[in-house]
Amino acid sequence: MIQRKEQIDEAIKVLKAGGILLYPTDTIWGIGCDATNGKAVERIFEIKQRADSKSLIILACDMDMVARYVREIPEMAVTVDSLSDKPITIIYPEGINLASNVTAEDGSIAIRIPRNDFCVELVRRFGRPIVSTSANVSGTPAPRRYQDIPDSVKAAVNLSVDPSFDQGATGKASSIIKLGLHNEVQVIRE
């Protein structure tokens, strides 16, 4: 069995080289890359056969990292993240220091702090956020488990993380809420 440290070391090498990962998160299997590398993000859209006008979710290891990639954090964001009993993605008003093709057309950015030891350690050790989008071709069902991932996606990535690291995954996409700077809340996905 592959050790977590070895797997994370290998994944970080791939991310630093601009490569694409296939990896488990706290929700479903995802494909990802360095969220600050525009060319890598472009490859994600190609693999998913998805229009690049759609924004992507990124993973951060904690609120300190979120603060480095969001111009201003709405007051209630910390409360929402800490009180949520299930994985939640928060859309912040304005992303900064990221590849331009990660953010939405209005400049907003969707960020989740995963509740999965493997993901948190990977993002923390990498030192930058990682794109996290479902490991499927756009318009097809999101893969709940490794065996659900299409062969075309598996073949297109630079590294597939060992499936044993998906312990504790919910098998469901995260909830998504959008927060405004004056504490406006819009539920995007429950």
C-alpha positions in Angstrom: 0.0 0.0 0.0 1.3 3.5 -0.9 2.1 5.7 2.1 0.3 9.0 2.3 3.5 11.1 2.5 4.9 9.4 -0.7 1.6 9.9 -2.6 1.5 13.6 -1.6 5.2 14.1 -2.5 4.5 12.7 -5.9 1.3 14.8 -6.3 3.2 18.0 -5.4 5.8 17.2 -8.1 3.0 16.9 -10.7 1.3 20.1 -9.5 4.6 22.1 -9.6 5.3 20.9 -13.1 1.8 22.1 -14.3 0.3 18.7 -14.4 -3.1 17.4 -13.7 -4.2 15.1 -10.7 -7.0 12.7 -10.4 -7.7 12.6 -6.7 -10.2 11.9 -3.9 -11.7 14.7 -2.0 -14.1 14.8 1.0 -17.0 14.7 -1.5 -16.4 13.0 -4.9 -13.4 12.2 -7.1 -11.9 15.3 -8.7 -9.4 16.4 -11.3 -7.2 19.3 -10.3 -4.2 21.4 -10.8 -2.4 24.5 -9.5 -5.1 27.1 -9.3 -2.6 29.8 -10.1 -1.4 28.1 -13.4 -3.6 29.2 -16.3 -2.2 26.6 -18.7 -2.9 23.8 -16.3 -6.4 25.1 -15.7 -6.9 25.2 -19.5 -6.1 21.5 -19.6 -8.8 20.8 -17.0 -11.4 22.4 -19.3 -10.1 20.3 -22.2 -10.3 17.0 -20.3 -13.8 17.8 -19.1 -14.9 19.1 -22.6 -16.4 22.0 -20.7 -16.7 25.7 -21.8 -14.0 27.8 -20.1 -16.6 30.4 -19.3 -17.7 28.3 -16.3 -15.9 28.9 -13.1 -14.2 26.2 -11.0 -14.1 25.3 -7.4 -10.7 25.5 -5.7 -9.6 23.9 -2.4 -7.8 25.8 0.3 -6.3 24.2 3.5 -7.6 26.8 5.9 -9.0 30.3 6.2 -5.5 31.8 6.2 -5.0 30.5 2.7 -8.5 31.7 1.7 -7.4 35.2 2.8 -4.5 35.1 0.3 -6.8 34.5 -2.6 -9.9 36.6 -1.8 -9.8 40.4 -1.8 -12.2 40.7 1.1 -13.8 37.9 3.2 -17.4 38.5 4.2 -17.7 38.4 8.0 -20.0 35.4 8.1 -17.7 33.2 6.0 -15.8 31.9 8.9 -18.9 31.2 10.9 -20.6 29.4 7.9 -17.5 27.2 7.3 -17.0 26.3 11.0 -20.7 25.5 11.7 -21.4 23.5 8.5 -21.8 19.8 9.3 -21.3 18.8 5.7 -18.9 19.9 2.9 -19.7 23.4 1.8 -18.2 25.6 -0.9 -18.4 29.3 -0.5 -18.4 31.7 -3.4 -16.5 34.8 -2.4 -17.1 38.2 -4.2 -13.6 38.7 -5.7 -10.7 36.2 -6.2 -7.1 37.5 -6.4 -3.7 35.9 -7.1 -5.3 33.1 -9.1 -5.3 32.1 -12.8 -7.8 34.3 -14.6 -9.6 31.2 -16.0 -10.4 29.9 -12.5 -12.7 32.8 -11.5 -16.2 33.4 -12.7 -16.9 36.2 -15.3 -17.9 38.5 -12.4 -14.5 37.9 -10.7 -16.0 35.7 -7.9 -14.3 32.5 -6.8 -15.7 29.3 -5.2 -13.5 27.9 -2.4 -13.9 24.8 -0.2 -11.9 23.9 2.8 -12.0 20.1 2.6 -12.6 17.8 5.6 -10.3 15.1 4.3 -6.9 14.6 5.8 -5.3 13.7 2.5 -6.6 16.8 0.7 -5.8 19.2 3.5 -2.2 17.9 3.8 -1.8 18.0 0.0 -3.0 21.6 -0.2 -1.1 22.8 2.9 2.2 21.2 1.7 1.7 22.5 -1.9 1.2 26.0 -0.4 -1.3 27.1 -3.0 -5.0 26.3 -3.8 -5.8 23.4 -6.0 -8.6 23.2 -8.6 -11.3 20.7 -7.6 -13.8 19.8 -10.3 -15.6 16.5 -10.7 -13.6 13.9 -12.6 -16.1 13.5 -15.5 -16.8 14.8 -18.9 -19.1 17.7 -18.7 -22.8 16.7 -18.8 -22.2 13.2 -17.5 -22.7 12.0 -13.9 -20.1 12.9 -11.3 -18.0 9.9 -10.1 -18.8 8.9 -6.6 -16.0 6.4 -6.5 -12.8 5.7 -8.5 -14.4 3.0 -10.5 -17.0 5.5 -11.8 -14.4 7.7 -13.5 -14.4 7.5 -17.3 -11.3 5.9 -18.9 -10.9 9.0 -21.0 -10.4 11.1 -17.8 -8.0 8.6 -16.2 -5.9 8.5 -19.4 -5.7 12.3 -19.6 -4.2 13.1 -16.2 -0.6 13.0 -15.1 -1.2 11.2 -11.9 -4.0 9.2 -10.4 -3.9 9.2 -6.6 -4.3 5.7 -5.1 -8.0 5.0 -4.5 -7.3 3.9 -0.9 -7.1 7.6 0.0 -10.8 8.2 -0.6 -11.9 7.0 2.8 -14.6 9.2 4.3 -15.7 10.7 1.0 -19.4 11.5 1.0 -19.9 10.5 -2.6 -22.0 13.7 -3.1 -21.1 17.1 -4.4 -20.7 19.9 -1.8 -23.4 22.4 -1.0 -22.6 25.8 -2.5 -23.5 29.2 -1.1 -22.6 32.7 -2.4 -21.8 35.4 0.2 -21.8 39.1 -0.4 -19.7 41.6 1.5 -22.8 42.8 3.4 -23.6 39.3 4.5 -26.0 38.5 1.7 -26.5 34.8 1.3 -27.6 33.0 -1.8 -28.0 29.2 -1.9 -26.6 27.8 -5.2 -26.7 24.1 -4.5 -28.1 22.4 -1.3 
